[in-house]
């Protein structure tokens, strides 16, 4: 029986997985469906994820099984599953709504930006076509939801209002410094029909520093963790620090950096906005790519 924790629901407790729960590798997005089993490892159909052999690993990327996330909780949990911890039984309605929102937002962002990728970004030279749209690590944060959004043309930290917030008056393109244990980061207001209002901090754009989806997802997770590291705290806007650290790592590996070199790939305030609004600025309609007024014009739906 699987005893290790995994990246999914039920507080990572594999014993509470339903026999038909479907899980996905967070590294390569390979899906394990118990109804199909695993031909590569000669696991027969109708084998629950919790009953996989001890040495089973992802057949696509060789990732450890504790790196799988629940994407379909399936039916009833196993009768042998332990009861929920006491904290779960006393969880307030607000906390439950916040958890539900954190679980719901990745799908909303992925659907919205996959549609943008296919319908509005076709043929745009700033795309890194080795990458895909993926929402990473969405979790409750101070009564709101925080996560990372990766696309073939940017990587953003995303902050979503909680159930008790009213961001209906949020102005797309409005800039705001938001504090984390590691420092202050500049977020820009945005609003899409699929997601509602949110605030985003751009770390990379374009994404040519990344040669694989694995590199991008690892950087996204490291960046999310770095937000909460007070050891690296400095005053002022820190949103460029993660990008510059990535560029230094790329240079140390002997890989090419973005065309902007040490200045970074995102136009910060000290670099100045581009002379002509880019297509990605028009798509966001929120000034995420630059600080000029023209970039805040919404694209026609």
N, C-alpha and C positions, 0 to 999 in steps of 0.2 A: 504494500500500500504506500502511496506517495506521502511522505512526511515533510518534505521541504516546502517552504513558502513559495508563492508565485505572485506575479504582478497582475492581480485581478481583484475581483470582488471578495466579499466575505472576510475582509481584513487579512487577506493572504492565506486563509486557512483552507488547505486543499481538502480536508476531511468534509467540508461543507459543500463541495461541488456536487451538483446533480450528476447522475450517471450519464446523461445525454448532454451535459454542458459542452459548448464549443469554445475553444480557446485559440488565440492567435499569437504567434511569435512577435515580440515587440521589436526585434532586429530586422527581420526580413518579411514579416507579415504572412508567413506560412500559417495556414489554418489546420488545426487538428480537430476533426469531426469524429466523435466516437462511432457514429453510424458507418463510417467508411474504414476506420482503423488506419493502419500505416503500412503500405506495401514495402517501403524501404526497409523498415525494421521488422517486417513479417509479423506485424501486430494484427490479429484478426478483427473484423468488423464487430461492432457492439462492445468494444473495450473502453471503459470509462478512462478519462485522462488520469484520474487518481490511481488506476490500476496498471499504468504503463510500467515496463521493466525499470529497475533501478538505474540502468545505464542508458536509458532512452534519451536521445537528444533531437533537436530539430533536424529533420532530414534535408532541409534546404540550406541552412547556414551553419549547422552544428552547434547552435546555441543551446545553453542549458535549459532544461524544462522549467526551472523556476523563473524564467524570463517570459513565460507565456501569460497573456492577459485574457480574461473572460470577455467574449463578444456576444455570447448567447448563453444565459444562465440555465436554459433548459427547463425541465419540469421540476417536480418536487425533489428536494435534496434527499440524500441517502438516509434511510431510517436510523442508521448507526451514527449519523452526524450529531455532534454535541450541540446543546442549546446555545443560542447567541449569548455573548458575554453580557453581564448585567448592564453595562453602559448602553448597549444597543436597545435594551428594553425601556430605558428611561430617557432615550434621546428625544429632545424637544421637537415640536413640529417644525420650527425654523431650521434646526440642524438637519432634519430629514429632507426638507425642501432644498437646502443648500447642497447636500450630498447628491440628490437627484439632479440638480442643475449641473453639478460638476460632471456627472456621468453623461448628461445629454449634450453638453456643448461641443465636445470633440466631433460628434457626428454632424452637427449643424455647420461648424466651420469647414470641415472637410467637404461637405456637399456644396457649400457656397463657393469655395475656391477651386474645387474640381471643375465646376461649371465655368468659372472665369478662365481657368486654364484651357479648357477645350473650346469655349465659345468666343473668348476675347483676346487671348494671348497667342493664338496660332501665328507662327511666323515671326514673332517678336525676337530679335537677336539676343536679348538679355536673359533668355531662358537657359537654364542648365537642364537639359533633357534627361540626364542620368538620375534626376531627383523626381519625387512625386509629392503630392499634397498629403500632409500628415499632421494631425494634432497630437501633441506629446504632453504627458504628465499633468493633465488638468486636475486640480484639486482645490478644496476650499482654502481660502486665505483671508482671514479677518472679515468674515461674513460676506466675502465675495469669492469669485472663482478665478484662479490663476493658472496659466498654462503656456505652452509654446506652440506656435504654428509654423510649420515648414512648408514652403512651396518651391517650385523650380526657380522662382525669382526673388524670394526673400525669406528671412527667418525673423519672426517677431515674438516678443513676449506679449501675451494677451491678458487683459484684466477685464472680467465680466461683472456687472452689478449683481449683487445678491438679491434674494427675494424681498428684502426690506428696503432696497434702494430704488429711487426714482431718477433714472438718467434720461428721461424723455426730453429734457432741455439741453442735453449734451450737444455742443456745437462741433460738427465734423471739422477737423483741422485744428481745433483748439489744443494748445500745448499745456502740459502740466508736469511738474516735477513730483514724483511719488517716491517716498522713502522706503527702503528695505534695510535690513541689518548691514548690508555691504555698502550702502550709500544711496544717493539720489539718482533716479533714472527719469529721462524725459519720455513721457507718453503723449500720444496724440489721439484725439477723439475720432471715432469712426462709427458708422451706423450702416447696417445692411439688413434688408428685409428678412433674410434667413436667420440671422444671429441676434438682431436687435442692436442697441448701442453697446459699444465696448471701447476700451482704450488700448493702444498698441505701442510698444517700444521696439523700434527697428534695430536689430543687431547686425544683420547682413543683407545687402542688396546691391548688386546682383549676387548670385551664389556660385560663382565660378571657382572659388577656393576649394569647393568640395568635389571629390572625385567619385563618391558613392553615397547612397542613402544611409549606410551605416555610419560614415563619418558625420553626416549631418545630424542624425539622431543622437549620436554620442555627444556631439557638441551642444545640442539643444538640452539634453539632460544635465550636462555639466554646467551650462549657463544657468539653468533653473536652480541647481544646487548652490551655485556661487552667489545668487541673490541673497541667500540667508547666511552667508559667511561673514561675520563681523571683523574677522582678521584682515580682510582686504578693504575695509572701509576707508574711503577718502571723501572729503567734501566736494560738492559740485556734481554735475551730471556724470554718471558712471556708465551710461549706455554704450559709449565707445570702447570701454576697457575690454569687454569680452571679445569684441571684434578684433581689437589690436592684439590681444593675446593669441587669438586664432591665427592671425597673419604671421606672428612671430614663430608659432609652431610650424606653420606651412613652410616658412623660409628655412627653418632648421631642418626640415625633412627634405629640402631641395626641390619642393614643388613650386610651380608658378603661383604668384599672388595675383590679386585682381588688378586690373589696369590702373587703378588709382594708387597702387603702391602703399606706402606707409600712411598715406592720408586716409586709408580705409575705403570701403566700398559704399558706405552710406553717407550721403551729403549731410554732415553735421552743420551746426550753426556757424562754427568757425571756418568751414569750407565755403559756405555760401550756397544758395540754391542754384540749380542749373539755369542756364539762360532761357531754355525752352522747356516747358513742362513735358515730362516723359509720359508714355502711354500708361505705365503702371500708376503714375500719380492720378491720371484721369480715372483709372479703374477703381482705385480706392476712394476717390472723392473725399479724401480726408487729410491730405498733406503729409501722408506717411513718408513719401519719398523726398519731399522738399518743403521748404517753408514759404513758398510763394503763393500768392492768392489764386493764381490760375490753376494750381494743382488741386484746389479744393472744389473745383467744379465737378459734380457727379456725372458719371457716364450715363448715357441714355439706356434705359432698361429694354 
